[in-house]
């Protein structure tokens, strides 16, 4: 849950802007195209453009289409779509 600051919030430490430093929330969707298109149509600046990335997971690679957007409090929101796995070449 991302909670807006208010009088009864659970504050665990001093809050300095930007609040979300170092935080990356990943949302995995079956198809990220519509979210990406809506953000681009609204002229939202992306933190990282749409790309295909393959991550080393040991004996194989795991692929994702992904892009990142930063919310007004500094939190990075990473939207991803799993592409499957493949062997290392």
Secondary structure, DSSP 8 states (H G I E B T S, - for coil): ------TT----S---SSTTTT-EEEEE-S--HHHHHHHHHTT---SEEEEEEEEE-SSEEEEEEEEEEE-TTS-EEEEEEEEEEEE--
